């Protein structure tokens, strides 16, 4: 049986230069296992100048500082206008630049404050029952696909559908439209990756236009018939409040929430399933809610779905003693910081019992991910439901990673079941799905 986790195909030499280690990250082998090259870069310096206008940041403390630094901004519309004028106007680039993901104070705080109403602890607690129902339904579908003894792809049956349904319920996207979103979001998300090709940029632009058109129609529908969803809530703010969103802000942030709401969570859940199935305990390691939650936290640290983000210096400044000229790009290697031995003892070991603090996977500071608690909850609920209903899950055929540098996720994660491994609850769930009325 092939292991679900990829092995390192490219090994750094003991005296590898920073330039070679960085170049290795842009190879398929380096993307399959970037962590040895992160170690090389961090050993040279936690803040490492590469060119006159690029530094790499790999240390945990230095990354925290960069993410909170008042002179380091996200790559917003101002950056695009100054440094990327040839693409600043493109639909995909402009969509992110006009959303709160790339917003700058004070607009960022205004938009984030409005959207945050959908992610309060009370709202997330209310969503948990819905998340569990959806997870059980999807695990039943996965069980059906596995029932004849073959492999089934966890990404297609569970890791992608669960967050799609959750964020769609939150935003108010009808059931019949949800499958359409996955290829659009995957195409648009590629614009955030350093490996972006011209063809991918073209596809991202087309996806951005389709998504904005879709949400314009959804907004028009909710304006006629409001519902109990985030779109209706933001629309009400848009039309009545002094701190209201512009129409452009409303549409770009709805698109952003859908992109952020499932691509990262799908990566987290796939990485977690792969890890649990290659560990010694199997699904027993996530049997209880507490076990699943600590397991997810260690997956976020050990194999984060988000590996890279970026900032730029809006003026001459300093980061951890390194001078940065105005316009310098800081490539923030979050995956490297999450394995910094100065923060996490034995960083390459997977230890769900760690109590040394949280990872950097959802960022820090003003741009800390609003959906982080929701992503954690979705992944932990899904793992626990799998353990309850399908304790005999095993790694199947060869898994394949998505070809991204920024996003660490599986494209395919085959699973299989050991003989007779359904629990009684799992059998009842599958049988209920087979009834004609369902």
Beta strands, then each sheet from edge to edge (+ up, - down):
strand 1: 47-51
strand 2: 54-57
strand 3: 72-73
strand 4: 152-153
strand 5: 308-313
strand 6: 317-319
strand 7: 322-324
strand 8: 329-333
strand 9: 393-395
strand 10: 400-401
strand 11: 410-412
strand 12: 414-417
sheet 1: 1+ 2- 8- 5+ 3-
sheet 2: 4+ 12- 9+
sheet 3: 6+ 7-
sheet 4: 10+ 11-
end
